[in-house]
Amino acid sequence: MRVVRHIAHLFLAGVALVAAASAAALAQQNYPAHAIRLVVPSAPGGGTDITARIVAPKLSDYLGQQVVVENRAGAASMIGSELVARSAPDGYTLLMGISTLAINPAVYRKVQYDALKDLAPISQVVTLSNVLVTHPSLPVENVKELIAFAKARPNQINFASAGVGSNPHLTMELFLAMTGLKMSHVPYKGSGRGIVDVLAGHVPVMTPAVPTALPYIKSGRLRALGVSGAKRSNAAPDIPTLAEAGVPGYEATQWFGILAPAATPRAIVDRWHKETVRALKAPEVRDRLVANGADPVGSTPEEFAAYLKSETIKWAKVVKAVGLKPE
C-alpha cells in the first residue's frame, strides 16, 4: 500500500510539474499580457530618463502593451537597479541600466546585488559622451581658462554630479586627476536635479550627459567647454573634445542599456532584444537619439553581457587611479 501511495505521490508531483511548465510556457506565449515597467534608476530630466522616454513609446507599439517609464532614483542608481534585480523574472519589470552598474562595485563596499549575476542583459541602447559645462557667470571661455582659474583657487570651485560614483562624477574626477586640479564635489540624486542648481548658478561646473545639457547649451544658459568622448558629438560638432581642448589622452563615456532580472526566460529576453533593436532602427527614434548626442547601439544579450563585464574591470582601474576610497 505504501508503494502504491508513493507511486501515486510521484505521479501527482509529475503532473503538477508538467502543469506548471505548461502554464509558464503559455504565459510566455501570451507575453506581454499587461503593462510593463521600465525602471529608470535616476531622477527625471537626466540622460537616462530622456533616452528611456524616447524609446518607450516605440517599444509599446511593438510589444502591444504600454511600457511605463518609472523613475526610482537614489544611492547612485542602486535603489532602482536593486528593485529590478529583486523583481519577479516575468518580463514585467525591466531596467534602463546606467554605467554605474559597472562603477558601483568599485565605489561602494556594499552593493546589495551583483549586476553580473542578478541581471540579464538584453541590449545596450546607446553610448554617449558627457559634456563639461559651466554657468555663464564663471569667467572662463574654454578648458585652458578653466584650468588656470581653478588652479589659482584650489577647492574653492564646486562641481555637481548625478551622485557619488556616478559616471558624471568619475568623468569629472578623471578630469581633475589629469589636470591636477582640486574642486569640491556636490552630489545630487540624478543629473536632472544637479543641473537645476547649475542653471541657477549655485554650482558653477558639471559634466552631465550631452542629452541632458544640450538644450541649455543651445539656449546659452550653459557654456560648453568640451565633450568627454574620443570624438565630437554629432549633435554638437562645434564643441571640441576635452582631449582637443587641452587635456591630451582624456576619454570617458557613458551608456544606457536594458536589463531584466537574471532568471527571466530566454524567450522573453529574445523578444525584448528583437523589439529594442527594431525600435532603435526606427527613423523617428534614431533621429531623436542622435539629435540629443547619443549613438544608438542595439547589441545582442551576449555582447552586452561581455561589455558590462569589461566596463566593470575598466572603471575599477579608473577608481583606483584617481584615488577614490570605497564608501
C-alpha positions in Angstrom: 0.0 0.0 0.0 2.9 2.4 0.9 4.4 1.6 -2.5 1.2 2.4 -4.3 0.8 5.7 -2.3 4.4 6.6 -3.1 3.9 6.0 -6.8 0.7 8.0 -6.7 2.5 10.8 -5.0 5.2 10.8 -7.6 2.6 10.7 -10.4 0.8 13.7 -8.9 4.0 15.6 -8.4 4.9 14.9 -12.0 1.6 16.1 -13.2 2.0 19.3 -11.1 5.4 20.0 -12.6 4.1 19.5 -16.2 1.2 21.7 -15.4 3.5 24.4 -14.0 5.8 24.2 -17.0 2.8 24.3 -19.4 1.4 27.4 -17.5 4.8 29.1 -17.8 5.1 28.3 -21.5 1.6 29.6 -22.1 2.4 32.8 -20.1 5.5 33.3 -22.3 3.4 32.7 -25.5 0.9 35.3 -24.4 3.6 37.8 -23.3 3.0 40.6 -22.7 -0.5 40.4 -21.3 -0.4 43.8 -19.5 1.7 47.0 -19.0 5.4 46.7 -18.4 7.6 48.9 -16.0 10.8 50.2 -17.4 12.6 51.4 -14.3 15.0 54.4 -14.7 17.3 54.4 -11.6 17.8 58.2 -11.8 15.7 61.4 -11.4 13.6 62.8 -14.3 15.4 65.1 -16.7 18.7 63.2 -16.8 20.2 61.4 -19.9 18.9 58.0 -18.9 15.4 59.4 -18.4 15.4 61.2 -21.7 16.6 58.1 -23.6 14.0 55.9 -21.9 11.2 58.2 -22.8 12.4 58.4 -26.4 12.5 54.6 -26.8 9.5 53.6 -24.6 6.6 54.7 -26.9 8.0 52.7 -29.9 8.6 49.7 -27.6 4.9 50.0 -26.5 3.8 49.9 -30.2 5.9 46.8 -31.0 5.1 44.9 -27.8 1.4 45.7 -27.9 1.3 46.8 -24.3 2.3 50.1 -22.7 5.9 50.4 -21.5 5.7 52.7 -18.5 8.8 54.6 -17.5 9.2 54.7 -13.8 11.9 56.8 -12.0 13.4 55.2 -8.9 16.3 57.5 -8.1 18.8 57.4 -5.3 22.0 55.8 -4.0 24.0 56.2 -7.3 21.2 54.3 -9.1 21.4 51.4 -6.7 17.8 51.8 -5.5 16.2 51.3 -8.9 18.7 48.7 -10.0 18.2 46.6 -6.9 14.4 46.9 -7.3 14.7 45.2 -10.8 17.3 42.7 -9.7 14.9 41.5 -6.9 11.7 41.6 -9.1 9.9 38.6 -10.4 11.6 37.3 -13.6 8.5 37.5 -15.7 9.3 40.3 -18.1 7.1 42.9 -16.5 9.8 44.9 -14.6 12.9 45.8 -16.5 15.8 48.3 -16.0 17.2 51.0 -18.2 20.6 50.4 -16.7 23.3 53.0 -16.4 27.1 52.9 -16.5 27.0 52.9 -12.7 26.2 49.2 -12.8 29.8 48.7 -13.7 31.1 51.5 -11.5 29.4 50.9 -8.2 31.3 47.7 -7.2 34.5 49.7 -7.1 33.0 52.7 -5.3 30.8 51.2 -2.6 31.7 48.5 -0.1 28.2 47.0 0.0 26.2 46.8 -3.2 23.1 44.7 -2.5 23.1 43.0 -5.9 25.6 41.7 -8.4 24.9 43.2 -11.8 26.9 40.4 -13.5 24.8 37.7 -11.8 21.5 39.2 -10.8 20.6 40.9 -14.0 20.1 39.6 -17.5 21.5 42.0 -20.2 19.1 42.4 -23.1 20.7 45.1 -25.3 22.9 48.2 -24.9 20.7 51.0 -26.1 23.1 54.0 -26.6 26.6 55.2 -25.8 27.2 58.9 -25.3 29.6 61.5 -24.1 29.3 63.8 -21.1 30.0 67.5 -21.6 31.9 69.8 -19.3 29.7 72.8 -18.8 29.9 76.0 -16.7 27.5 78.6 -15.6 28.0 81.8 -17.7 28.8 83.7 -14.6 32.1 81.8 -14.2 34.7 83.9 -16.0 36.1 81.2 -18.3 35.6 80.7 -22.0 37.4 77.4 -22.6 39.1 74.4 -20.9 42.5 76.1 -20.6 41.0 79.1 -18.9 39.1 76.9 -16.5 42.3 75.0 -15.6 44.1 78.3 -14.9 41.2 79.8 -13.0 40.7 76.6 -10.8 44.5 76.2 -10.2 44.5 79.6 -8.6 41.5 78.6 -6.4 42.1 75.1 -5.1 38.9 73.6 -3.6 37.1 76.9 -4.0 35.0 75.9 -7.0 32.2 73.4 -6.6 31.1 70.8 -9.2 27.8 69.0 -9.4 27.3 65.4 -10.3 24.5 62.8 -10.5 25.7 61.2 -7.3 28.8 59.8 -5.7 30.3 57.2 -8.0 28.0 58.1 -10.9 29.5 58.2 -14.4 29.4 62.1 -14.5 31.1 62.1 -11.1 34.0 59.9 -12.3 34.2 61.8 -15.6 34.9 64.9 -13.5 37.3 63.1 -11.1 39.3 61.8 -14.1 39.5 65.4 -15.5 40.7 66.7 -12.1 43.3 63.9 -11.8 44.7 64.5 -15.3 44.9 68.3 -14.8 46.0 68.4 -11.2 43.0 70.5 -10.2 41.2 70.4 -6.8 37.4 71.1 -6.7 34.7 70.4 -4.2 32.1 67.7 -5.1 28.4 68.4 -4.7 26.5 65.1 -5.4 22.8 65.1 -6.3 20.2 62.4 -6.8 20.5 62.3 -10.6 21.8 64.7 -13.2 18.4 66.4 -13.6 18.4 67.7 -10.1 22.1 68.7 -10.3 21.7 70.7 -13.5 18.9 72.8 -11.9 21.4 74.2 -9.4 24.0 74.7 -12.1 21.4 76.6 -14.2 20.7 78.8 -11.1 24.3 79.5 -10.7 24.5 77.8 -7.2 27.1 75.3 -8.5 29.2 76.5 -11.5 30.6 73.3 -13.0 29.2 69.9 -14.1 29.7 67.1 -16.6 26.2 65.8 -17.4 25.4 63.6 -20.4 25.1 65.5 -23.7 21.3 64.9 -23.9 20.8 66.5 -20.5 22.8 69.6 -21.2 22.3 70.3 -24.9 19.0 72.3 -24.7 20.6 74.7 -22.2 23.8 74.9 -24.2 21.8 75.9 -27.3 19.8 78.5 -25.4 23.0 80.0 -23.9 22.1 79.2 -20.3 25.2 76.9 -20.0 28.6 77.3 -21.6 30.1 74.1 -23.1 33.8 73.6 -22.8 34.3 70.1 -24.1 32.8 66.7 -24.6 34.3 63.7 -22.8 34.4 61.1 -25.6 37.1 60.3 -28.1 35.2 62.1 -30.9 33.0 65.2 -31.1 29.2 64.7 -30.7 27.2 64.6 -33.9 24.6 66.7 -32.1 27.0 69.5 -31.3 30.0 69.2 -33.6 31.3 72.7 -32.8 32.1 71.6 -29.2 35.7 70.2 -29.0 36.6 67.0 -27.2 38.4 67.6 -23.8 41.4 66.0 -25.4 41.4 68.6 -28.2 40.6 71.4 -25.7 43.7 70.9 -23.5 43.7 67.5 -21.8 45.5 65.2 -24.2 44.5 61.5 -23.9 41.3 62.2 -22.0 38.3 59.9 -22.7 35.3 58.9 -20.7 31.9 57.9 -22.0 28.7 56.5 -20.5 26.0 54.1 -21.7 22.4 53.1 -21.1 21.0 49.6 -21.7 18.0 47.4 -21.0 18.3 44.5 -18.5 15.9 42.1 -16.8 16.0 40.0 -13.6 18.5 37.2 -14.0 16.1 34.3 -14.2 13.9 35.9 -16.9 13.0 33.2 -19.6 15.2 33.4 -22.7 12.1 33.7 -24.9 11.2 37.0 -23.2 14.8 38.2 -23.3 14.9 37.5 -27.0 11.5 39.2 -27.6 12.8 42.3 -25.8 16.0 42.3 -27.7 14.2 42.0 -31.0 11.9 44.9 -30.3 14.6 47.1 -28.8 16.8 46.7 -31.9 13.7 47.3 -34.1 12.9 50.5 -32.1 16.4 51.8 -32.4 16.3 51.4 -36.2 13.0 53.4 -36.4 13.9 56.7 -38.0 11.9 58.8 -35.6 13.7 57.2 -32.6 17.2 57.1 -34.1 17.0 60.7 -35.3 15.9 61.9 -31.8 18.6 60.0 -30.1 21.3 61.2 -32.4 20.0 64.8 -32.2 20.4 64.5 -28.4 24.0 63.4 -28.8 23.6 59.7 -28.3 24.8 56.9 -30.6 22.3 54.0 -30.9 23.8 50.6 -30.3 21.4 47.6 -30.2 23.8 44.9 -29.2 22.9 41.2 -28.5 22.4 40.0 -25.0 25.8 38.2 -25.2 27.6 41.3 -26.5 26.0 43.5 -23.8 27.0 40.9 -21.1 30.6 40.9 -22.3 30.6 44.7 -22.4 29.2 45.1 -18.9 32.0 42.8 -17.6 34.7 44.8 -19.5 33.3 48.1 -18.2 33.4 46.7 -14.6 37.1 46.0 -15.0 37.8 49.3 -16.6 36.1 51.5 -14.1 37.7 49.6 -11.2 41.0 50.7 -12.6 39.9 54.3 -13.0 38.6 54.5 -9.4 41.9 53.2 -8.1 43.8 55.6 -10.4 42.0 58.7 -9.1 42.3 57.5 -5.5 38.6 57.2 -4.6 38.1 55.2 -1.5 35.1 52.8 -1.4 32.3 54.1 0.9 
